[in-house]
Amino acid sequence: MNELVSRVVGKPWPKGVSGNPSGLPGRPAGFRQTFSAGFLDDLAKTWRDKGRQTMEWTAENQPSAFFAVCARLIGPEVKLTIEQQLPGNLSPADWNLMMQILDAVKSAIPDAANRPADEVLEFVLGALKNCPGKAFSSDSQLIEST
C-alpha cells in the first residue's frame, strides 16, 4: 500500500498511505549537511573565480541590487558604529531632516556656499520669524498665525 494515491489538495493521505513513495523517513541522514558543505565549496570557488568582477559589474550596472546586498551583509555592530558617527549625535531621521533643510536653504539662497555662515543663518532665522502661516510651538503643537 505504498503507492501514490490520487488525492484532493488539502485532504490528508488515506490512513496507511504515505506521500513518500520510497517509504524511507525523510531525507537520507547527513544529506542537508552534505548539500550545505557542497554548496559552500561551490560558492567559494565561484567567488574566487568571478567574485570581484561580478561585484564591480553589479555596483556599476545595478546599484540598487548592490546596495541591498551590502545592507544585508553589514552586521548590527557596523550599523551602530555608522549611526554613532553622525554629526551632533543626530539620529538617522534627524540627519535626513537636516539635509532636507540644507537643500531648502541652498535652493532659496543660490550663492549660500559663497557667503559667511552667520549671514546665511541670519537670513534663514529672519525668514522663519517673519513667515506668516503655520508654525510649531516648543512642544510640537501646530500654531496658526493670524
N, C-alpha and C positions, 0 to 999 in steps of 0.2 A: 504494500500500500504506500510505497514511497514514490509514487509517480505524481507529476504535477497535475493538478486538477483545475479545470477552468473555474474561475470564481468571479464574483461580482466585487468591484472595487469597494473597499470599505468594509467588506464582510470578512470575518476570520476564516482561516482554513478549517475544513471539516475536522472533527475530532480524529486524531491519529494520523493526520496528513500534514506533512511539513512543507513549507515553501522552499526548503533547502533540498534539492533533488539528490545531492551527493550523500545526504544522511550524516555527514560529518558536522560536528558542532562548530559553526562559525569559521573564521579564518584558521589556516594552519598555524600552529604555535610558532611564534617568532616572526611571523610574516610582516607585521607592522614595523618592527624594529629593523628587519632586513630591508624593507622598502625604504624606510626613512634614511638608513645609512647609505643605500644606493643613490637615493635622490640627492643627499647632501654631497656625496662624492661627485656626481654629475654636475651639480651646481658649482662646486669648487673648480672643476675642470673648465666649465664654460666661463666662469668669472676670470680665470687665468688667461684664457684664450681671447675673450671678447669683452670683458667687463668694462675696461676703461673706455674703449671706443664706443660701446653701447651707451654708457653713461653720458659721455660728451655729446653723442648724437641726440639723445633724449633731451638733455639740457638745452640744446640749440633748437630742436625741431618740435618738441613737446614740453615746453617749460612747466605747464600746469601739472602734467603727469610726473615730471621730475621733482617738482616741489612737493607734491603729495607723498611720494615715496620717501623723500628726505624727512618730511614732517613725521611720518610714521616710524622712521628709524631713530629719530632723536629721542633719547631717553628722558625721563622726567627730571633728572638732575641737571641736564643741559638746559632744558626749558626753564627751570628755576633760575639758573645762572643768567640766562638771557634776560628774563624778566627783572632780576635784581639789578641789572646794569642799566636800566632805563634812567635817563637823567631825572634828578629830583625824586627818585624812588616812585615815579608815576606808575600806575597800573597800565597794562596794555590799552585798556579802554580810554583812560585819561590821556595817554600818549597819542592815541589816534585822534581824539578830540583836539588836542593841542596842535597837531599837524593840520587839521582842517581849519582851525582858527588862523594859523600862519598862512595857509593858502589864501584865505579870505583877505587877510591884510595885504598880501602880495598882489592880489588882483585889484584891491582898492587903491593901493599906492604902488604903481608900477616900478618906481625907482627906489623902493624902500630899502633894497640891499645896499644902495649907494648913500643912504642918509644915516646920520648918527642914530643909534638905537633909542636914545632918550627922546629924540624928536619924533620918531615913529610912534613910540609909546604914548607920548603926549597927544598926538593926533588921534590915536585909537581911543584913548580914555575920553578925550573931548567928544568924539563922535558918539561914544556909548552914553555919556552923560546927557547929551543934547538930543538923543534919539527919541522921538515920540513913538508911542506904541506900547509894546509889551516889554516887561522886564520881570526879573525874578528877585524875590527877597532872599535874605541870607539863609532862610530855611527852605529854599527851593519852591516857594509858593508863587504862582503866577500873579503879577500885579498889573492891572490895566491902568495905563496912563490916561489922564483926562485932558 
